[in-house]
Amino acid sequence: MKIAVLGAGAWGTALAVNAAAGHAVTLWARDLAQAQELATDRVNNRYLPEIELPAGLQLAGGQAAFDGVLQSQDLLVIATPMSGLRGMLHAVKNVQTPVAWLCKGFETPQKVDFEASFGLLAHEIRAQAAPDLIAGVLSGPSFAQEVARGQPTALVAASEHAAVRDALVQAFHSPTLRVYANDDIVGVEVGGAVKNVLAIATGLCDGLGLGLNARAALITRGLAEMTRLGVALGAKPETLTGLSGLGDLVLTATGDLSRNRKVGLLLGRGVSLPTVLAQLGHVAEGVYSARTVLQRARAVGVDMPITDAVVALLDRRLSAREAVQALMGRDPKGEFA
């Protein structure tokens, strides 16, 4: 296959490296200077400094090269953060090639009050920006470093279009990377978005030193919140107990490479949010998605107390310990009520 990966961050680079073992892959960077550095050094010094780029991986960069990169490809992979997805979808909206995005989360709404229009999931953005595009998402429990190193990983290719699912499986399924097909794009994207918020909560738990019992409770009750919201938005409940729901939640909530977990850890240790974000250096989608998750849950009548506590913490309405106390002080109820 001929594959173009649009975006040379950690995740885009990792998948390009992985796929280059069996396909003709071009990695495009928005910044021409970054593309030239990648071509010269054969390493992504900013995002994956320990991973050598394969000799067969082609590099391109800058707007002048963009249209050429799109030509004659069998698959386009958008590897931007959520904030860049709408613009990229608009740029590729007329291609006939299957397209997939990698980002997880909600687009930041223009207004921040709860009466404003909602932030959208990626497939909802696609419906607005590129309604004729044949597209989907590649998601699941995965750290870029491990995929680039060839460590065993399993992902989900989700789309209503079989052509997109098939293209993703053909492109990325390998001895070290299993790709499962799923037609429930709503469930896959809800899992990918909500788990980031829940990872902040579990990081907070660990930062406060509350113990493994508390962590297990947060992950389990967090899964219940995720499933309730997903089903209310049209997802299949089994999707949320699969790789892109439970699997991604466990990884992001417990893995030391998780940026969202690190946000919670540092907040639990008393570091201010601006300082946390400055130290992080990369996007932690849960910080920007938390309010939209809560907003959409309220709109469909879904109770999400863990998410509510995270939003209150991020908005500085509650301290870390007050957020935990608010959760523990809730009235008793049946586990599945």
FENLINCOR-V868256 format. One record per pair of residues at least 24 apart in sequence whose ideal C-beta (glycine too) atoms are under 7 Angstrom apart, sorted by the first residue. I is the first residue (numbers start at 1). GAP is how many residues later the second one is. D is the distance in whole Angstrom. If there is no record, write none. Layout:
i = [I I]
gap = [GAP GAP]
d = [D D]
This chain:
i = [1 1 1 1 2 2 2 3 3 3 3 3 4 4 4 4 4 5 5 6 6 6 6 6 7 7 7 8 8 8 9 9 10 10 10 11 11 11 12 12 13 13 13 13 14 14 14 14 15 15 15 16 17 17 17 17 17 18 18 18 18 18 19 19 20 20 20 21 21 22 23 25 25 26 26 26 27 27 28 28 28 28 28 29 31 32 32 34 35 35 35 35 36 48 48 48 51 70 73 74 75 75 77 78 81 82 82 82 83 85 85 86 86 89 89 89 89 89 90 90 92 93 93 93 98 98 98 98 99 99 99 100 100 100 100 100 100 101 102 104 104 104 104 104 105 105 105 105 105 106 106 106 106 108 109 112 114 114 118 118 118 119 121 121 122 123 123 134 134 134 135 135 136 136 136 136 137 137 137 138 139 139 139 140 140 140 140 141 141 141 141 141 143 143 145 147 150 151 152 153 154 154 154 155 156 156 156 156 156 157 157 158 158 158 158 159 160 180 182 184 184 184 186 186 186 186 187 187 187 187 187 187 188 188 190 190 190 190 190 191 191 191 191 191 191 191 192 192 193 193 194 194 194 195 195 195 195 196 196 196 196 196 197 197 197 197 197 197 198 198 198 198 198 199 199 199 199 199 199 199 200 200 200 200 200 201 201 201 201 202 202 202 203 203 203 203 203 203 203 204 204 204 204 204 206 206 207 207 207 207 207 207 208 208 208 208 210 218 219 219 219 221 222 222 223 225 225 225 228 229 229 229 229 232 232 233 259 260 260 263 267 267 268 273 287 290 305]
gap = [73 74 169 170 70 71 72 70 71 72 74 168 24 65 66 69 72 72 74 70 71 72 73 82 71 72 73 26 30 36 38 70 37 38 134 68 91 133 67 90 31 34 35 135 34 130 133 134 62 132 157 41 34 36 37 40 131 129 130 154 156 159 152 153 34 36 37 33 153 152 148 32 33 32 34 43 30 32 32 33 37 38 41 32 30 29 30 27 24 25 26 27 25 96 97 100 97 25 24 93 92 96 25 24 202 24 25 203 25 37 40 39 43 36 37 40 41 44 39 40 38 36 37 40 36 65 66 69 34 35 36 35 36 37 38 64 68 36 36 35 88 89 92 181 88 91 180 183 184 87 183 186 187 180 183 179 181 184 174 177 178 173 68 72 67 62 66 27 29 30 24 29 25 28 29 49 48 51 52 30 49 53 105 103 104 107 108 102 106 107 109 110 112 114 112 30 26 25 24 24 24 26 89 24 24 26 32 87 88 24 25 24 26 27 30 26 25 63 57 51 52 55 44 47 48 49 43 48 49 52 53 58 51 56 36 39 40 43 45 35 39 48 49 53 54 57 52 56 96 100 32 35 99 31 53 54 57 56 64 89 90 93 89 92 93 96 110 113 24 28 51 55 108 53 54 59 61 62 65 87 60 63 64 86 110 63 105 108 109 51 59 62 57 58 59 60 61 62 65 60 63 64 116 119 59 62 57 58 59 60 61 62 60 112 113 116 114 88 30 31 34 85 27 84 26 79 81 82 74 67 68 73 75 68 70 67 25 24 26 24 46 53 52 41 27 24 25]
d = [4 6 6 6 6 5 5 7 7 5 7 5 6 5 7 5 5 5 5 6 7 5 6 6 7 3 5 6 7 7 5 6 4 6 4 6 5 5 3 7 5 6 5 7 7 4 4 4 7 7 7 6 6 6 6 7 5 6 7 7 7 6 6 6 5 5 4 7 7 7 6 6 7 4 6 6 6 6 5 6 7 7 5 4 6 4 3 6 5 6 2 7 7 7 7 6 4 6 5 7 5 5 7 7 5 7 6 6 7 6 6 5 5 6 6 4 4 7 5 7 7 7 4 6 5 6 4 4 6 7 4 7 5 6 5 6 6 6 6 6 3 6 7 6 5 6 4 7 4 6 5 4 7 6 6 7 5 7 6 6 6 4 5 6 6 5 6 5 6 6 7 6 6 4 7 6 6 6 6 6 5 5 5 4 5 6 6 6 4 5 7 4 6 5 6 7 5 7 6 5 4 7 6 5 5 5 6 5 5 5 7 5 6 4 4 6 6 7 6 6 5 5 7 6 5 4 5 3 5 3 6 7 6 4 7 6 4 6 6 6 7 7 6 4 4 6 6 6 5 7 4 6 6 7 5 4 5 6 5 5 3 6 5 6 5 5 5 5 4 7 6 6 6 4 5 6 4 5 7 6 5 5 4 5 5 6 5 7 5 4 6 6 7 4 6 6 2 4 7 4 6 4 6 7 6 7 6 4 7 6 2 5 4 6 7 7 7 7 6 7 5 6 6 5 6 4 6 6 5 7 5 5 7 4 5 7 4 5 4 6 7 6 5 6 6 6 6]
